[in-house]
Amino acid sequence: MGKVFLWIAAVLLVVFTVKTQYLTSKTWEPFKQGCMAGGTATEEQCSCLSNYVHKHFSDNEVEQIMKGIITDPAMQQKVEGIVRVGSRECKNP
């Protein structure tokens, strides 16, 4: 019985480590802070928008969006559309 608990603890430790080190977004908080810096949205709205944007784009894409280095016109339109729809949906989260 003791081995079972030891295995469960080991698996939970691995899951926790993977989740905290590899599955967390490095751009979520900076994106939210950038939204908050705009001054017109609440913290709840910015969290909602950050979640929405991160559902549609990878961390690398979000980083490019925040740096303003997207040169592909199709990608620019996609970003504008996602942010527009996300802003509308997060207006009253």
C-alpha positions as CSV (number, residue, x, y, z in Angstrom):
1,M,0.0,0.0,0.0
2,G,2.9,2.3,0.8
3,K,4.3,1.9,-2.7
4,V,1.0,3.0,-4.2
5,F,1.1,6.3,-2.3
6,L,4.7,6.7,-3.3
7,W,3.8,6.3,-7.0
8,I,0.9,8.6,-6.7
9,A,3.1,11.3,-5.1
10,A,5.7,10.8,-7.7
11,V,3.2,11.2,-10.6
12,L,1.7,14.3,-8.9
13,L,5.1,15.8,-8.6
14,V,5.9,15.2,-12.2
15,V,2.5,16.7,-13.3
16,F,3.0,19.7,-11.1
17,T,6.5,20.3,-12.4
18,V,5.5,20.0,-16.1
19,K,2.5,22.2,-15.6
20,T,4.4,25.0,-13.8
21,Q,7.5,24.9,-15.9
22,Y,6.4,24.1,-19.4
23,L,2.7,24.7,-19.8
24,T,2.5,28.2,-18.3
25,S,2.3,31.1,-20.7
26,K,5.2,33.6,-20.5
27,T,3.2,36.3,-22.3
28,W,-0.2,36.1,-20.5
29,E,0.7,38.5,-17.7
30,P,2.6,41.0,-19.9
31,F,-0.3,41.0,-22.3
32,K,-2.7,41.7,-19.4
33,Q,-0.5,44.5,-18.1
34,G,-0.4,46.0,-21.5
35,C,-4.2,45.9,-21.7
36,M,-4.4,47.5,-18.2
37,A,-2.0,50.3,-19.3
38,G,-4.5,51.4,-21.8
39,G,-6.6,52.7,-18.9
40,T,-10.1,52.0,-20.3
41,A,-10.5,48.3,-19.3
42,T,-10.9,46.7,-15.9
43,E,-8.6,44.0,-14.6
44,E,-11.4,41.4,-15.2
45,Q,-11.8,42.5,-18.8
46,C,-8.1,42.4,-19.4
47,S,-7.8,38.9,-17.9
48,C,-10.7,37.8,-20.1
49,L,-9.0,39.3,-23.2
50,S,-5.7,37.8,-22.4
51,N,-7.3,34.3,-22.0
52,Y,-9.2,34.8,-25.3
53,V,-6.1,35.9,-27.3
54,H,-4.0,33.1,-25.8
55,K,-6.7,30.5,-26.9
56,H,-6.1,31.6,-30.5
57,F,-2.4,32.4,-30.7
58,S,0.8,30.7,-29.4
59,D,3.1,32.4,-27.0
60,N,5.5,33.3,-29.9
61,E,2.7,34.8,-31.9
62,V,1.5,36.8,-28.9
63,E,5.0,38.1,-28.3
64,Q,5.2,39.2,-31.9
65,I,1.8,40.9,-31.5
66,M,3.0,42.8,-28.5
67,K,6.2,43.8,-30.2
68,G,4.3,44.9,-33.3
69,I,6.4,42.9,-35.7
70,I,3.7,41.1,-37.6
71,T,4.4,41.8,-41.3
72,D,2.1,39.3,-43.0
73,P,-1.2,41.2,-44.0
74,A,-3.3,38.0,-43.5
75,M,-1.9,37.6,-40.0
76,Q,-2.5,41.2,-39.2
77,Q,-6.1,40.9,-40.2
78,K,-6.5,37.7,-38.1
79,V,-5.0,39.5,-35.1
80,E,-7.3,42.5,-35.6
81,G,-10.3,40.2,-35.9
82,I,-9.5,38.1,-32.8
83,V,-8.8,41.2,-30.7
84,R,-12.0,42.9,-31.9
85,V,-14.2,39.8,-31.2
86,G,-12.4,39.2,-27.9
87,S,-12.8,42.8,-26.8
88,R,-16.5,42.6,-27.6
89,E,-17.0,39.3,-25.7
90,C,-15.0,40.5,-22.7
91,K,-16.8,43.8,-22.4
92,N,-19.1,42.3,-19.8
93,P,-17.4,39.1,-18.8
